Every structure is written in structure tokens, then in C-alpha cells.
Amino acid sequence: MTPAATAAHRQAPTPAGRSTERPATGKGRPRRPRLPGRLRRVGLPYLLLLPALLLEILVHLVPMVMGITMSFKELTQFTIRDWADAPWNGLANFSAAVDLDAPVGEALLHSFMVTCVFTVLSVGLCWLIGTAAAVFLQDVFLGRGLLRTLFLVPYALPAYAAVITWAFMFQRDNGLVNHVLHDQLGLTDGTSFWLIGDNSFIALLVVSVWKGWPFAFLIITAGLQNIPKELYEAAALDGAGVWQQFRKITLPSLRPVNQVLVLVLFLWTFNDFNTPFVLFGKSAPEAADLISIHIYQSSFVTWNFGAGSAMSVLLLLFLLAVTGAYLLVTSRGRKQADV
């Protein structure tokens, strides 16, 4: 039989009027219907994002809604057992928190001011040290890779292990800090208390900067890689010194990176709870009474969860306002720089 006759035989209709040609799929099974291409393209990204969205709702949104609800209730050690049926307190918790003439409002204001000063100093020092280290390590020299690795060690260490180590170092009688400052260098008249009194603020600031500046160093180092070396070579030929190159080339080129870096450091430092809690325990000294540890004391030490929730909501509103204002100002400055 010729090939043409064979093809005609395969396509010849059966007595019932059906073709004898089998589907082209393997093993004779019919092909499964597929979703339309547009539906696959549109629905697949949302399907992949669904697990992350559910976790975000479970981990962040639900506790946030519960915390806001608790701020309007009278939740104390007497009503916390069945908090859903606790009596509503209206805005009384917020009124007590912002009443500066009352002890609660006065203590909250003091904690807020301490946190503001601490955040400004910590973020400023982290940015300054990180930027200086990143610029210094831009030039190629022997041992640069080792120094970069050593600089990132504080950022890689677990926070609790690092802060506990610092707590031992700040001990009055057998701590390394007093041993170096008093016994070795003779800079102090006697061994100092670092975890109580006014020195607690300095101890907290040192630990915070030690933990935070490697992150600034890492981000600034990444940003410096995008600056063309030709700019520095041209500036050097024009007679610009190191400081002029840093001020005219490095800082303007790092402006987008610094905008994000400062915002992230601000939010991390202002909300930092692990460092003061591990360093001082449940009751922080008055000089180092950050607002995060203050809210914890109001909630879990005095068992006034309604007041603590109200303080948390006020803190959230403050951070949202500062973040929005910061992004608005920086976006305007970037547009003016581009023009």
C-alpha cells in the first residue's frame, strides 16, 4: 500500500461517521484541558503570594488589631483572664498616657525623651562609623578582606549572645570595661557602675552602636560600588582633595542609599527591646528607660495591659507620622536634586 493510500485509510470515516485517527498524545490518552493563558499569567503571581499574605495577616495584622482593641479596654490583672469580655474603657487609657501632670504621663514623657536622645546618638554614630569604615576600605590593600570580615562579626552574632557578653563586661567588680579603664589605663578614680545610675545610658549606647554600625558599613559599602572610579580620577586631576571628593562626589552619590539606611536604623533603634531587656532585665534604670522597655513594664510588670496597649498605639502613630514626614521631605529633596 502506498503512503498516500495509507494516509487516506487512516482518515477514512468509520460506519458511525467518526474518524479512526487517535489523539497525538502519548499512550493514546486524551489531553487534559488547560487554563487559558491569560488566567494563568494573572492568577499565578497571586497564588504564589498567597502563603506570604496569610502569614503576614496572622503574624502582624491580627496582633495589631488585637492590640488596638485592647487599648480601649480596662485590662488589668483582674480582667485579663477573659480579655474579650473586659469592660470598655473608651479613651481613658490614652488620656492617662498623655496627661503630663499625672505620674503615668510624666513617666511616659521622660521615657520618650530618653528614647529620642538615644536614637539620635545611636543612629548618628552608626552612620558615621559605618561610612568612615566603608570609605577607608574602598582602596585595595593587603588584609582588606580580613578587615571586612571582622567588621561584620558584631552584625552576624546573635543579639542575645552579644548583649549578654557586654553585660558581663560591664560588671563593676570583675568586668573587662572597669579592668581596662581603671586598672590598665587609670582613666577613672575607681570602678564604676555601668548597669545602674546615669552610666547605664552610656552602656546602652555603646552596645547599640557596636551592634548597629556594621549594618551601616555593609549598606554603604554596597552603595560605594556603584560610584564610577572615573569621577574620582577626574576630580583628582582637577585638584580636588580627599575631603572635597567625599563631599562633592561620595555623599551626593550615596544620597538614595543613606535615605533608606537612616530610616531603617531609626525604626530599629527606636523600637529596640532586646538590647535594654537583656542588658538590664525587666526594670531598666531611669537614665536608660527606653519606651519599649517602659511599655513592657506597664503591661507585664504592673499588669495594666490596657495602658500598655494605648502606649503602643501612640508609639505606632508617632512612628508612622515621622516616617511619612521623612519620606515626604526626602522625596522632595531628591526631585530638586534631579532638576
C-alpha positions in Angstrom: 0.0 0.0 0.0 1.4 3.4 -1.0 1.9 6.2 1.6 -1.0 8.2 0.2 -3.3 5.2 0.4 -2.2 4.6 4.0 -3.0 8.2 5.0 -6.4 8.1 3.3 -7.2 4.8 5.1 -6.4 6.4 8.5 -8.6 9.4 7.8 -11.5 7.4 6.3 -14.7 7.7 8.4 -16.0 4.7 10.3 -19.5 3.5 9.8 -20.7 5.6 12.7 -19.2 8.7 11.0 -16.2 9.1 13.3 -12.6 9.3 12.4 -10.3 6.5 13.3 -7.3 8.9 13.9 -6.1 8.7 17.5 -5.0 11.7 19.6 -1.4 12.7 19.2 -0.7 12.4 23.0 1.4 9.6 24.4 -0.2 6.2 25.1 -3.5 7.3 23.4 -4.8 9.3 26.5 -6.7 12.4 25.7 -5.0 15.7 26.5 -6.2 17.4 29.7 -7.8 20.8 29.3 -5.5 23.7 30.4 -6.4 27.0 31.9 -6.4 29.9 29.5 -3.1 31.6 29.1 -4.3 35.0 30.4 -5.8 33.4 33.6 -2.5 31.6 34.3 -0.5 34.7 33.8 -2.7 36.8 36.0 -3.6 34.3 38.7 -0.2 32.6 39.2 1.6 35.6 40.9 -1.3 36.0 43.4 -1.3 32.3 44.0 2.4 32.3 44.8 1.9 35.4 47.1 -1.0 33.8 49.0 1.1 31.9 51.6 3.2 35.1 52.4 0.0 37.1 52.6 -1.7 34.6 55.0 1.4 34.6 57.3 1.6 38.4 57.2 -2.1 38.6 58.3 -1.5 36.0 61.0 1.8 37.4 62.4 1.3 41.2 62.0 -2.2 42.2 61.2 -4.1 40.1 63.7 -1.9 41.0 66.7 -2.1 44.7 65.6 -5.9 44.7 65.6 -6.0 42.9 68.9 -3.6 45.4 70.4 -5.7 48.3 69.2 -8.8 46.7 70.6 -7.1 46.1 74.0 -6.1 49.8 74.2 -9.8 50.7 74.5 -10.5 48.2 77.3 -9.9 48.1 81.0 -7.4 45.3 81.1 -5.8 44.7 84.4 -4.8 41.6 86.4 -8.4 41.2 87.4 -9.9 41.2 83.9 -7.0 39.8 81.7 -8.2 36.2 82.2 -11.2 36.8 79.9 -10.0 39.8 78.0 -12.6 39.6 75.3 -15.4 40.3 77.9 -13.4 43.0 79.7 -15.2 46.3 80.1 -14.6 49.0 77.5 -12.7 52.0 78.8 -13.0 54.3 75.9 -10.2 56.9 75.6 -9.3 56.7 79.3 -6.1 54.8 78.7 -5.0 57.3 76.1 -5.9 60.3 78.3 -3.8 58.9 81.2 -0.9 58.3 78.9 -0.8 61.9 77.5 -1.7 63.6 80.8 1.7 65.1 81.7 0.6 66.2 85.1 -0.1 62.6 86.2 2.6 60.1 87.1 1.8 57.8 84.2 2.1 60.6 81.6 5.1 62.1 83.2 7.0 58.8 83.2 6.0 58.2 79.6 7.2 61.6 78.5 10.6 61.0 80.3 10.9 57.6 78.6 10.0 59.2 75.2 12.7 61.9 75.6 15.3 59.4 76.6 14.4 57.3 73.6 14.7 60.3 71.2 18.1 61.3 72.5 19.3 57.7 72.5 18.0 57.1 68.9 19.6 60.3 67.5 23.0 59.5 69.1 22.9 55.8 68.1 21.8 56.3 64.5 24.3 59.2 64.1 27.2 57.2 65.4 26.3 54.1 63.5 26.1 56.0 60.3 29.4 57.9 61.0 31.4 54.9 61.9 29.9 52.8 59.1 30.6 55.4 56.5 34.1 56.0 57.7 34.9 52.3 57.6 33.3 51.8 54.2 35.3 54.7 52.6 38.5 53.5 54.3 38.1 50.0 52.9 37.4 51.1 49.4 41.1 51.2 48.5 42.8 47.9 47.7 45.4 46.9 50.3 46.7 43.8 51.9 44.3 42.4 54.5 41.2 44.3 53.3 39.1 41.2 53.1 40.0 40.2 56.6 39.1 43.6 58.0 35.7 43.5 56.2 35.0 40.1 57.7 36.0 41.3 61.2 33.8 44.4 60.9 30.8 42.3 60.1 31.2 40.0 63.1 29.0 42.1 65.5 26.2 42.1 62.9 26.5 38.3 62.4 26.4 37.4 66.1 23.1 36.6 67.8 21.7 39.6 69.6 21.2 37.8 72.9 24.7 36.3 73.0 26.3 39.6 72.2 24.4 41.6 74.7 24.9 39.0 77.5 28.6 39.2 76.8 28.5 43.0 77.1 26.6 42.7 80.4 29.4 40.6 81.8 32.0 43.1 80.5 30.1 46.0 82.3 30.2 44.3 85.7 31.6 46.5 88.4 34.0 44.2 90.2 35.2 41.8 87.6 34.1 43.3 84.3 36.5 43.9 81.5 35.5 47.6 81.0 36.4 48.6 84.5 39.6 46.5 84.3 40.8 48.3 81.2 39.6 51.9 82.2 40.7 51.7 85.8 43.4 49.1 86.3 45.1 49.3 83.0 44.7 52.9 81.8 43.9 54.7 85.0 41.2 56.9 83.4 38.8 56.6 86.3 39.2 57.1 90.0 37.5 53.8 90.9 35.4 51.0 89.5 32.2 52.4 88.1 28.7 51.1 88.0 27.7 50.8 84.3 24.4 48.9 84.6 22.7 51.2 87.1 22.6 55.0 87.5 23.5 57.6 84.9 26.2 55.4 83.3 23.6 53.0 82.2 22.7 55.3 79.3 26.3 55.2 78.1 26.5 51.4 78.4 23.3 51.1 76.4 24.5 53.5 73.7 27.8 51.6 73.4 26.1 48.2 72.9 23.6 49.7 70.5 26.3 51.3 68.3 28.5 48.2 68.5 25.6 46.1 67.1 24.3 48.6 64.6 27.3 50.2 62.8 28.3 47.0 60.9 24.9 47.1 59.1 25.6 50.7 58.1 29.0 49.7 56.9 27.6 46.9 54.8 25.0 49.1 53.1 27.4 52.0 52.5 30.0 49.5 51.1 27.4 48.2 48.6 26.4 51.8 47.6 30.0 52.8 47.0 30.4 50.0 44.4 28.0 51.9 42.1 30.1 55.1 42.0 32.3 55.2 38.9 36.0 55.5 39.7 36.4 57.8 36.8 34.7 60.5 38.8 37.3 60.4 41.5 40.1 60.3 38.9 38.7 63.4 37.1 38.3 65.2 40.4 41.9 64.4 41.4 43.1 65.7 38.1 41.2 69.0 38.7 43.0 69.3 42.1 40.2 68.1 44.4 41.4 66.7 47.7 40.1 63.7 49.6 37.6 65.8 51.6 36.4 67.6 48.5 35.9 64.3 46.7 34.0 62.9 49.7 31.8 66.0 50.0 31.2 66.6 46.2 31.1 63.0 44.9 30.6 60.4 47.6 27.9 62.0 49.7 25.7 63.1 46.7 26.1 59.7 45.1 25.1 57.9 48.4 22.0 60.1 49.0 19.5 57.4 48.0 21.3 54.8 50.0 21.6 57.0 53.0 17.9 57.9 52.9 16.9 54.2 53.3 19.7 53.4 55.7 18.8 56.2 58.1 15.1 55.3 58.1 15.8 51.7 58.8 18.3 52.4 61.6 15.8 54.9 63.1 13.0 52.4 63.2 15.2 49.6 64.5 16.7 51.7 67.2 13.5 53.4 68.4 11.8 50.1 68.7 14.7 48.2 70.2 13.6 46.0 73.0 16.1 43.1 73.1 19.2 45.3 74.0 17.8 47.0 77.1 15.9 43.9 78.3 18.9 41.6 78.1 21.3 44.3 79.4 19.2 45.5 82.4 16.4 43.0 82.9 12.7 43.7 83.4 13.4 47.0 85.2 15.7 49.4 83.3 17.4 52.3 85.1 15.7 55.7 84.8 18.6 57.0 82.7 18.1 54.2 80.2 14.4 53.8 80.3 13.6 53.4 76.6 10.0 53.5 75.6 10.0 49.8 74.5 11.0 48.6 77.9 8.7 51.2 79.5 5.7 49.7 77.7 6.8 46.2 78.7 6.9 47.3 82.3 3.4 48.9 82.1 2.0 45.7 80.6 3.7 42.8 82.1 5.1 44.1 85.4 2.2 46.3 86.6 -0.4 44.1 84.7 -2.0 47.1 83.1 -2.4 45.8 79.6 -4.9 48.5 78.6 -2.5 51.3 79.4 0.4 49.4 77.7 -1.6 48.8 74.6 -2.6 52.5 74.5 1.1 53.5 74.7 1.9 51.0 71.9 -0.8 52.6 69.7 0.6 56.1 70.4 4.1 54.8 69.6 2.8 53.4 66.3 1.2 56.6 65.3 4.3 58.6 66.1 6.5 56.3 64.0 4.0 56.5 61.1 4.0 60.3 61.3 7.8 60.5 61.4 8.2 58.0 58.6 5.7 59.8 56.4 7.3 63.2 57.0 10.7 61.8 56.4 9.7 60.2 53.1 8.0 63.3 52.0 11.0 65.6 52.8 13.5 63.2 51.2 11.4 62.7 48.1 11.1 66.4 47.6 14.9 66.8 48.1 15.6 64.1 45.5 13.3 65.7 43.0 15.0 69.1 43.5 18.4 67.4 43.2 17.4 65.7 39.9 16.2 69.0 38.5 
